[in-house]
Amino acid sequence: MFKGSKIRAVSLVEIPPNALRRKCDSNWRGGFSLGVDLGMSRTGLALSKGFSVRPLTVLELRGQKLELRLLEIAQRQEVDEFIIGLPMSSDGKETQQSNKVRSVFR
């Protein structure tokens, strides 16, 4: 089902984020978001709908196995969007880990 799948960023024109969809259509009630915090050895996941957020799981996978697992979880949880955490230093600048996250989630 997900064979050859790649996670890629989409533009707001293709699929607007849930917040914009709610702003444009007040009757729209969909909108699960999957928060992804990519670390050096683990990836943390959280599920949210609106302002309600709950931790989901921690994965110890890398590469294609991680991608496939994220897609599997997104489908099972009926996720509309991924929110990817971008690490920043205390002065607001990007770090080496920021570059790694950007290279994984393009």
Order of alpha helices (4+ residues) and beta strands (2+ residues): alpha-beta-beta-beta-alpha-beta-alpha
